[in-house]
Amino acid sequence: MKSRRKFLTAAIAAGVPAGIFALLSGVQARAKRQQNPQQPKDDDIRPPKLDPKLILEANQKEIKKNVEKLFDLASDLKAEVEKTDAVQVLSMAMLRKTEEIEKLAKEIRTRAKG
């Protein structure tokens, strides 16, 4: 029984400092890697950067097109609403137009935000 205790005591006495040493050397190695980041290689394949001005122009064109379509849909919906009686329920076509108007409005908003 005593020899087992001596063995375990010796193993722990040797293992704890070895574990701490291994932990510290791992931390130091990571710190060195962070201080010396690898330089990007010339053979890296990266897509060319897009010109922000071109992106903004494309967004502007798309916004204008969507606003015109939105205006047409809203005008059609207004005409249909004026034709129906206040007592009748809205038709499915009118509901589809309202959903399309909502979808276009959301798309215009997201494009305007950038």
Secondary structure, DSSP 8 states (H G I E B T S, - for coil): -HHHHHHHHHHHHHHHHHHHHHHHHHHHHHHHHHHS-----TT--------HHHHHHHHHHHHHHHHHHHHHHHHHHHHHHHHS-SSS---HHHHHHHHHHHHHHHHHHHHHH-
